[in-house]
């Protein structure tokens, strides 16, 4: 009937129900954004500041992720996002696994005129 959205066990009311109940802001906070939004945030950060630790990326993204996710799920979402960006040759880790330092991949730097200004 289109009253709920999401996947078990993370279900929330649909946009039409949120509008009828005047809870649109809550709907937007629990719905979250698409992965492209988060990727653009990370790429913009790296273009401006050249590198970022995992802690800096967490600080950038954690408050933007859906309120429907718990802390562990948010951390896993960021890990998956970084892995997908690395596999797509957008970013690379120049640090260690324990002390990551994310930078734009060379292909991204060339497309953007040599990196950060």
Secondary structure, DSSP 4 states (H G I P E B T S, - for coil): ---EEEETTEEEE-HHHHHHTT-HHHHHHHH---HHHHHHHHHHHHHHHSEE-HHHHHHHHGGGS-TTS-HHHHHHHHHHHHHHHHHTTSEEE-S-SSS--EEE-HHHHHHTTSS--
